[in-house]
Amino acid sequence: MLDQERIFSVLELLNLLNQSNKIASKLLQSYYRSKKLIGSKDRRFISKSFWNIIRHRYKINWHLNYLDIDVTLEKEIMLEKIFKLKTNKTSLKKEILAGMTTFVTMSYIIFVNPQMMAASGMDQGASFVGTCLAASLACFFMGLYANWPVGLAPGMGLNAFFTYTVVGGMGYSWEVALGAVFWAGILFTLMSITPLRKWMLDGIPLNLRIAMGSGVGLFIGLIGLKSGGIIVANGATYLTLGDLTRPDTVLAAFGFTVISVLSIRKVPGAIIIGILSTTIIALFMGLVEFNGLVAAPPDITPTFMQLDILGALDVAMVSVVIAFLFVNLFDTAGTLLGVASRAGLVDEQGNAQNLDRALKADSSSSVMGAFFGCAPVTSYVESSAGVEAGGRTGLTAVVVGMCFLLAIFFSPLASMVPAYATAGALFYVAILMLGGMESLEWSDMSEVLPALVTIIMIPLTFSIANGIALGFIVYVVVKVCVGRQADVTFGAWVLAAIFLAKFIYL
């Protein structure tokens, strides 16, 4: 047994002694009869520690009371009951370290998301608080309900789609866009508690699912290059290279370089280091103004509960809701299964433990996020960093949630970070998301062609919804024209018809 396991056995015995009227020696005998796998060496250690504590318990209790130390057996037992630390071969120390690691790797979202939301017309300070609170509550729910070491926050790509397509391109207010996020979350929740989830995951072609993630990556990359001034509008060619001598453009490139180098060197928190180092240099150059680091949280009321649920029931919003739903669903499913595999949460048959609970936690978080003024809240692949650091239970997610909760007091720092400081982070995340393209079925053009259409058209139309729609239509048309209509699932037929009707009539 590990030392931790031995100590826990002693604590368990002491707790049983407090709860029962048994004689200590009799209790010890019955305990060993119920734990036949405990070896002789371990029994000697446990027995010796148990009797020593009993002999000196009055002295120990006096010291604890004198020093005002709130250490109780009940708390140790409670942690074990909730998170099953011993069963998952982890410890309190490991879980705390893992949670902090996960937070550092995904904390860039507290700088990036408020900027994205502010571009849609939201109050940036309120959006910052909403981001932190939505992420915090989502992490608590994931940790306490599903017992998974997964951090959640507003999704990258979905926030860009929210701001630049739904609000900026389609002309809807951000309140209506939040309503669409709400309905997408409701649909996701219904799918999580019904067989619809399996039908949807099995009914959508694998290559199109992969293409959605890669297309969103290109979309994010385009926005990152634009916000960094690396690409600019051009009347003749639509886009062209920006002025690379501008200070903000140079700093954007610098941030990307720092993030890339640190990531290759496996430095934890490479993205947040890149953002903050760029901001610090901009501060010394006089490009940004220092407003302090810590302050009372900004007022959240400008965005809290401001969603327009009824306004989002517009027929033209169907494709938007579907886009929010699909990207969130497939991203979440892929992330959760990947983290589960790394964390050893998969059984011999390949089934992830408590996957249904994890999906319910994720989907309900999207609904909750809409009330806080956020794009769909989703599971972050950066959680794998925490798993590598030893995280195995929901306590890791709870620690991440506590970190997000504390982050609301750093609003001056968040407001100081300029857009070009986050541009490198966006472009780096985009490149990572393109990695999924290696899984495309390149040998089958009837599969890969619609996937590539989706990937290319998402950034070129500046719309995740339009890119997905065109991908489904091309998929069905190509399959029918080559005589392989049997490959088209019922779900693909239905979605292609909906998207085609949308282009024709809306």
Helices and strands as residue ranges (DSSP letters): H 3-19, H 24-34, H 40-55, H 57-67, H 73-83, H 92-106, H 109-118, H 124-141, I 142-146, E 152-154, H 158-160, I 161-167, H 174-192, H 196-203, H 206-227, E 231-234, E 238-241, H 247-264, H 270-284, G 311-313, G 315-317, H 318-343, H 355-371, E 377-379, H 383-388, H 394-407, G 408-410, H 411-416, H 419-433, G 434-439, H 445-460, H 464-481, G 485-487, H 490-505
